[in-house]
């Protein structure tokens, strides 16, 4: 029986062959047709840049390349390839050297245009609305319904606009809601991290929108995986892990059926689980083989994962997560990108629960560009770890500059959920603190401080 399709190395393809399949889904490429003849050298070059191996239709290839149109050497090559199985061909990477152009120059510069308190009110309602939309997205994916891409894009744009105005409000909400491990919540939080990081890097808004949309969509394939895989994703064996990694392909297949997803978004989704050293999946890309936006998506997705494990005690607090991420430079992620991400979120990211040297417990509300070790905090627990009677909003940097001998500082960090601190309490505390005109604590003038913090 004649074998119609043959699997061959891309380096062996020639003009005139009929390529019937690639080593990846067609949706992951910019080819308009699923199967075509190689018409010229440019077609050959495009395939070789994209693929390690392809499948050729031997019968169609033989019909196209005949004695009358092909040189004997070419026909000999075709015949050899047609009678050679892929198992007989050496399959190795063209190069094991990681190539990287580094981080591109900023395309724009963003300034905060609203205060934290103002943007928080907008972001808080928006977060609730988008959470509902994200939940519907996963529900539709699990029941094979068409996904409302227009809704996803509108949601992504709304988040981008808020984060561009003031990133701290959404980052704060992201951290407060981090205990929820459902896939759609994770996608939303990761999307917010990516926008904030992209804003910091000076990416233009179109790219921020693509990042946001891609990360809202990137986990819909998980809706098609067995529930037990998702519930135990932190402790899968080798066979289960292999099945779990199919979520990328499942996502791409779902989007392909819809047929309306821009290629820029597909590119991010396809490679957001790839890693700098080639250890990722599904294609084991490395270095600059991974698009820059996909590299950003990979870093923020990983950070979300290690700070929010399904088994909560396995999660890393922000400070330790930053230390762990730093150890992965030029391994899982580009060194420069890791360092810039750490700079963007700060040593103590917004929403982190911390202990001051006064023994009070606080939550990070805003970063200080002058000193990342001295952010703006909201005091929630007294020295006995009891809820405070009076909420206090403090700018540690400003206080340390003005107080002289008094110097409040952060001495420890805690995982989210510690001390039973939840979203409603923090929301109430922030609202109460920002409404107070005058307040004093430890001889610090809060009235003047609030005007500067919230201006």
Secondary structure, DSSP 8 states (H G I E B T S, - for coil): ---SEEEEEGGG--TT-EEEEESS-GGGS--SSSSEE--SHHHHHHHHHH-SEEEEEHHHHHHHS-TTTS-HHHHHHHHHHHT--GGGS----S--S---------S------S-HHHHHHHHHHHHHHHHHHHHHHHHHHHTT----HHHHHHHHHHHHHHHHH-HHHHHHHHHHTTT---HHHHHHHHHHHHHHHHHHHT--HHHHHHHHHHHHHTTGGGGGS-HHHHHTGGG--HHHHHHHTTHHHHHHHHHHHH----HHHHHHHHHTT--TTS-SSSS---GGGS-HHHHHHHHHHHHHHHHS-SSGGG---HHHHHHHHHTTBTTTB-HHHHHHHHHHH-SS-TT-EEEETTS-EEEEEE--SS-TTS-EEEEEE-TTS-EEEEEEEEEHHHHHHHHTT----EEEEE-TTGGG--HHHHHHHHHHHHH-S--EETTEEHHHHHHHH--
